[in-house]
């Protein structure tokens, strides 16, 4: 708070906390009565109030006041499998995640889904009022279960809004029948947390996935006509160069080039089990040490959990990402060449320039 010169901060969900905080400020009341905030008092002393309970019914939260935002600006966000003339908007289908990966930090426990009817109401508003035709479900895990994903897809189809959408998913739920239904409901991209292509490492991560599940899920996703997002990190506890090589080979085999992908270092964010492990091992002193000294860039090592030296680690990661970026660039070159051929040799009247939008 002192570093960023904050008067007060909301911790966790802010919908109720912020309104109450503003009311206390307007009335000149002591901020110690507001749950879910930290602040510096009149003497500059740090005060951490009691936590605010989670909003039990997130369906009671109103739809965002989209009319107060420049939607024509925000809708220009680009996502996989969007055409140049499509307009996108991110929304939430729920809050939280029930899985407990060792590198993941979250303030809230459990998963609280929105009702499908409320989601469709928000989508309909965006479609009808702002010509949005691509929805980015940006919450941690729309595919929180097979049952819920199935129900959402059925309602999306019945609504007849004909919008494309993407989401974050789990590969243990990525089965043929569900993926085909998601495709019919308009899904064009599922972002998956693969993290590693090594069963021992996945177990240490507490990922609740196996390499077999990952492979089967990615193949089923591609077969259903949906693009998968490949998220792989490197440097978790006792990972070695062979684990990194497995990740590179996996991406080379299955990447459909709808997103540029590279492999990044794992980061033990404060609040995650991996952070606690690092502290217990003497690799990080505390949260201040993490932010002030260790975590300088998300693409650089914060803590080296491997048996390699930092120099060896960076050499391996350099080679891995060079292979991946060269492969992506070569594919992009081929795609651009094909576009030029269609434009000038076949007089493609649909071409609208080499630009994102």
Protein Blocks (a to p, Z undefined) as FASTA:
>chain_A
ZZnopabdcehjfklmmmmmmmmmmnopafklpghiacddfkopacddddddddfblmlp
ccddfklpcfklmmmpccehiafkbccddddfbecjfbdcfkbccfbgcjddddfklmmm
mmmmmmmmnopabdcdfbfblmlbfklmmmmmmmmmmnonopacdddddfklmcfklmmm
mmmnopabdcddfkpacfklmmmnonopafklmmmmmmmmmmnopacdddddehiehiaf
klmmmmmmmmmmmogolaccddddddddehiaklmmmmmnopafblmlmmmmmmmbfkbc
fbdcbfbdfklmmmmmmmmmmmmmmmmmmmmmmmmmmmmmmmmmnopakbgbjafZZ
